[in-house]
């Protein structure tokens, strides 16, 4: 950056503009101050005219009050006359002293001031004493004194008129000067504006226009344009800087297109990489089997990197072998030979053993009789074999390879991209495995619950039938026909009950949510119970403002209700059942009956005798719900399920 010399203070643009503005400001302030001073003087003189003119009114009023007091003594006109005298005194004092706040003041001229002083002296010397004589005299002397006062009143009022005329003539002069100063101020404003406009145009607008014209020429790629440096102020330095900028732009313009092409190519490459990452991530997030997922992944990276072939292989840590999952572009012989190989027996297996990205250039490797993998890849015409790792977190899952029939090099950026893709594939593979394990665990848990249900229903019924058959055999052996005849109805009842249990279990196993409406499924279960038992059973649903349950959570709630209804049918001997749902922010479900009931405090101790209750508790824990059972002998049973709103949001 060029080092410009400092600009002298007197030549700076800011100094010249500030000096001109300050000069015009001082002139304007002087004119405005003179105008304000004259206006203040005129306002004070106007108030003085009013106050001085009021003396005439006060004088005539005093004469009227004195006349009334003389002709009607004792009527209180003497007190009014004295107040009037005091008012005239105070008015004279106010006019002589002035009042800056109103404003009020006599013009500062000798003629006005002398005339007013004489007016005040005559009041105090002549008129005021005459008025006091009228008030103090008695009888005929009062009339004589009143006549003398009235004789001097007209002369005194004429004297007041003279003072008022002097003040008015002085105001005429000051008004002329006020108008003159206002006209001068207008002329100053017009002249100052013209001068400022001219100065701004010559100091700022014209240089800016020249600079703008130069910039417009440069915008049209005319880099040969230069500005004249005709001053040493800021615009002179701007012109010099513009010329230097034009020199540098003219110098670098030749390289601009190349830089733009390089930058555009880099951006296009980054966009392609981002598109590959987004496309691969979206594809791998789909729920699909392992082989189609690996095929789609391999197809994308082979197309992106222009490879001639590729493969995805997974490592079996138990057998220490590498399994070929999918391949593209490899010969059938090579694919069959490398379908399942020990780790380290091929180029991909060696890379899997090392757990790092490896690139082999087969053209620079001499064929070795002990390396059939290299010979096979070279025989298929591949020159470059690149192998990259598949990781899920820190767990090594396998490798994927890209085969090229020409020499191919990968920079650090490309290697990092392939490593990222390998981790995406590893995460998707691990998710598939986790989903399979989760399905296995869910099936195992459901099988355990089914086994317990079978034990609680069919196994106990068959045990009862076994005991009855043994008793029947013993009775027949002993020839006790009557006792055997009594056992046969019990056997028939046991078989019927076992048949009902099997039928109910089959119906429950086949239960599916045909629709997303949980209340509809519960209502259907209650209706089946009513048709099966003939007992009164009703379903009540209140509210529907809570978050919806997932499908698996809805099935668990349905199974809990079915288990509770099965227990009522088998054990409660009830004739009325109510299933109630309260669906707000929290979800509450209750199954109540009016059966024989039991001691719920002892149910937790008899785990083997209440398998159905434990199954309901396990299903409730599976959906993070609270299950409570309230029952007393002879008072029925209520099973309550409560799911807090926090757990519903988690589900």
VENCORPE-V261424 format. One record per residue. RES is the residue in one small letter. SS is DSSP state (a for helix, b for strand, c for the rest). BURIAL is + if it has 16 or more other ideal C-beta (glycine too) atoms within 10 Angstrom, else -. Layout:
RES;SS;BURIAL / RES;SS;BURIAL
This chain:
x;c;- / x;c;- / x;c;- / x;c;- / x;c;- / x;c;- / x;c;+ / x;c;- / x;a;- / x;a;- / x;a;- / x;c;- / x;a;+ / x;a;- / x;a;- / x;a;- / x;a;- / x;a;- / x;a;- / x;a;+ / x;a;- / x;a;- / x;a;- / x;a;+ / x;a;- / x;a;- / x;a;+ / x;a;- / x;a;- / x;a;- / x;a;+ / x;a;- / x;a;- / x;a;+ / x;a;+ / x;a;- / x;a;- / x;a;+ / x;a;+ / x;a;- / x;a;+ / x;a;+ / x;a;- / x;a;+ / x;a;+ / x;a;+ / x;a;+ / x;a;+ / x;a;+ / x;a;- / x;a;+ / x;a;+ / x;a;- / x;a;- / x;a;+ / x;a;+ / x;a;- / x;a;+ / x;a;+ / x;a;- / x;a;- / x;a;+ / x;a;+ / x;a;- / x;a;+ / x;a;+ / x;a;+ / x;a;+ / x;a;+ / x;a;+ / x;a;- / x;c;- / x;c;- / x;c;- / x;c;- / x;c;- / x;a;+ / x;a;+ / x;a;- / x;a;+ / x;a;+ / x;a;- / x;a;- / x;a;+ / x;a;+ / x;a;- / x;a;- / x;a;+ / x;a;- / x;a;- / x;a;+ / x;a;+ / x;a;- / x;a;- / x;a;+ / x;a;- / x;a;- / x;c;- / x;b;- / x;c;- / x;c;- / x;c;- / x;c;+ / x;b;+ / x;c;+ / x;c;+ / x;c;+ / x;c;- / x;c;- / x;a;- / x;a;- / x;a;+ / x;a;- / x;a;- / x;a;+ / x;a;+ / x;a;- / x;a;- / x;a;+ / x;a;+ / x;a;- / x;a;+ / x;a;+ / x;a;- / x;a;- / x;a;- / x;a;+ / x;a;+ / x;a;- / x;a;+ / x;a;+ / x;a;- / x;a;+ / x;a;+ / x;a;+ / x;a;- / x;c;- / x;c;- / x;c;- / x;a;- / x;a;- / x;a;+ / x;a;- / x;a;- / x;a;+ / x;a;+ / x;a;- / x;a;- / x;a;+ / x;a;- / x;a;- / x;a;+ / x;a;+ / x;a;- / x;a;- / x;a;+ / x;a;- / x;a;- / x;a;+ / x;a;+ / x;a;- / x;a;- / x;a;+ / x;a;+ / x;a;- / x;a;+ / x;a;+ / x;a;- / x;a;- / x;a;+ / x;a;+ / x;a;- / x;a;- / x;a;+ / x;a;- / x;a;- / x;a;- / x;a;+ / x;a;- / x;a;- / x;a;+ / x;a;+ / x;a;- / x;a;- / x;a;+ / x;a;- / x;a;- / x;a;+ / x;a;- / x;a;- / x;a;- / x;a;+ / x;a;- / x;a;- / x;a;- / x;a;- / x;a;- / x;a;- / x;a;- / x;a;- / x;a;- / x;a;- / x;a;+ / x;a;- / x;a;- / x;a;- / x;a;+ / x;a;- / x;a;- / x;a;+ / x;a;+ / x;a;- / x;a;- / x;a;+ / x;a;- / x;a;- / x;a;- / x;a;+ / x;a;- / x;c;- / x;c;- / x;c;- / x;c;+ / x;c;- / x;c;+ / x;c;- / x;c;+ / x;c;- / x;c;- / x;c;- / x;c;+ / x;c;- / x;c;+ / x;a;+ / x;a;+ / x;a;+ / x;a;+ / x;a;+ / x;a;+ / x;a;- / x;a;+ / x;a;+ / x;a;- / x;a;- / x;a;- / x;a;+ / x;a;- / x;a;- / x;a;- / x;a;- / x;a;- / x;a;- / x;a;- / x;a;- / x;a;- / x;a;- / x;a;- / x;a;- / x;a;- / x;a;- / x;a;- / x;a;- / x;a;- / x;a;- / x;a;- / x;a;- / x;a;- / x;a;- / x;a;- / x;a;- / x;a;- / x;a;- / x;a;+ / x;a;- / x;a;- / x;a;+ / x;a;- / x;a;- / x;a;- / x;a;+ / x;a;- / x;a;- / x;a;+ / x;a;+ / x;c;- / x;c;- / x;c;- / x;c;- / x;c;- / x;a;+ / x;a;- / x;a;- / x;a;+ / x;a;+ / x;a;+ / x;a;+ / x;a;+ / x;a;+ / x;a;- / x;a;+ / x;a;+ / x;a;+ / x;a;- / x;a;+ / x;a;+ / x;c;- / x;c;+ / x;c;+ / x;b;+ / x;b;+ / x;b;+ / x;b;+ / x;b;+ / x;b;+ / x;b;+ / x;b;- / x;c;- / x;c;- / x;c;- / x;c;- / x;b;+ / x;b;+ / x;b;- / x;b;+ / x;b;+ / x;b;+ / x;b;+ / x;b;+ / x;c;+ / x;c;+ / x;c;- / x;a;- / x;a;- / x;a;+ / x;a;+ / x;a;- / x;a;+ / x;c;+ / x;c;- / x;b;- / x;b;+ / x;b;- / x;c;+ / x;c;- / x;c;+ / x;c;+ / x;a;+ / x;a;+ / x;a;+ / x;a;+ / x;a;+ / x;a;+ / x;a;+ / x;a;- / x;c;- / x;c;- / x;c;+ / x;b;+ / x;b;+ / x;b;+ / x;b;- / x;a;+ / x;a;- / x;a;- / x;c;- / x;c;- / x;c;- / x;c;- / x;c;- / x;c;- / x;c;+ / x;a;- / x;a;+ / x;a;+ / x;a;- / x;a;+ / x;a;+ / x;a;+ / x;a;- / x;c;+ / x;c;- / x;c;+ / x;c;+ / x;b;+ / x;b;+ / x;b;+ / x;b;+ / x;b;+ / x;b;+ / x;b;+ / x;b;+ / x;b;+ / x;c;- / x;c;- / x;b;- / x;b;- / x;b;+ / x;b;+ / x;b;+ / x;b;+ / x;b;+ / x;b;+ / x;b;+ / x;b;+ / x;c;- / x;c;- / x;c;- / x;c;+ / x;c;- / x;c;+ / x;c;- / x;a;- / x;a;- / x;a;- / x;a;- / x;a;- / x;a;+ / x;a;+ / x;a;+ / x;a;- / x;a;+ / x;a;+ / x;a;- / x;a;+ / x;a;+ / x;a;+ / x;a;+ / x;a;+ / x;a;+ / x;a;+ / x;a;- / x;a;+ / x;a;- / x;a;- / x;a;- / x;a;- / x;a;- / x;a;- / x;a;- / x;a;- / x;a;- / x;a;- / x;a;- / x;a;- / x;a;- / x;a;- / x;a;- / x;a;- / x;a;+ / x;a;- / x;a;- / x;a;+ / x;a;+ / x;a;+ / x;a;- / x;a;+ / x;a;+ / x;a;+ / x;a;+ / x;a;+ / x;a;+ / x;a;- / x;a;- / x;a;+ / x;a;+ / x;a;- / x;a;- / x;a;+ / x;a;- / x;a;- / x;a;+ / x;a;+ / x;a;- / x;a;- / x;a;+ / x;a;- / x;a;- / x;c;- / x;c;- / x;c;- / x;a;- / x;a;- / x;a;- / x;a;+ / x;a;- / x;a;- / x;a;+ / x;a;- / x;a;- / x;a;- / x;a;- / x;a;- / x;a;- / x;a;+ / x;a;- / x;a;- / x;a;+ / x;a;+ / x;a;- / x;a;+ / x;a;+ / x;a;- / x;a;- / x;a;+ / x;a;+ / x;a;- / x;a;- / x;a;+ / x;a;- / x;c;- / x;c;- / x;c;- / x;c;- / x;c;- / x;c;- / x;c;- / x;c;- / x;a;+ / x;a;- / x;a;- / x;a;+ / x;a;+ / x;a;+ / x;a;- / x;a;+ / x;a;+ / x;a;- / x;a;+ / x;a;+ / x;a;+ / x;a;- / x;a;- / x;a;+ / x;c;- / x;c;+ / x;b;- / x;b;+ / x;b;- / x;b;+ / x;b;- / x;b;+ / x;b;- / x;c;- / x;c;- / x;c;- / x;c;+ / x;c;- / x;c;- / x;c;+ / x;c;- / x;a;- / x;a;- / x;a;+ / x;a;+ / x;a;+ / x;a;+ / x;a;+ / x;a;+ / x;a;+ / x;a;+ / x;a;+ / x;a;+ / x;a;+ / x;a;+ / x;a;+ / x;a;+ / x;a;+ / x;a;+ / x;a;+ / x;a;+ / x;a;+ / x;a;+ / x;c;- / x;c;+ / x;c;- / x;b;- / x;b;+ / x;b;+ / x;b;+ / x;b;+ / x;b;+ / x;b;- / x;b;+ / x;c;- / x;c;- / x;c;- / x;b;+ / x;b;+ / x;b;+ / x;b;+ / x;b;+ / x;b;+ / x;b;+ / x;c;+ / x;c;+ / x;c;- / x;c;+ / x;c;+ / x;c;- / x;a;+ / x;a;- / x;a;- / x;c;- / x;c;- / x;c;- / x;c;- / x;a;- / x;a;- / x;a;- / x;c;+ / x;a;+ / x;a;+ / x;a;+ / x;a;+ / x;a;+ / x;a;+ / x;a;+ / x;a;+ / x;a;+ / x;a;+ / x;a;- / x;a;+ / x;c;+ / x;c;- / x;c;+ / x;b;- / x;b;+ / x;b;- / x;b;+ / x;b;- / x;b;+ / x;c;- / x;c;- / x;c;- / x;c;- / x;c;+ / x;b;+ / x;b;+ / x;b;+ / x;b;- / x;b;+ / x;b;+ / x;b;+ / x;c;- / x;a;- / x;a;- / x;a;+ / x;a;+ / x;a;- / x;a;- / x;c;-
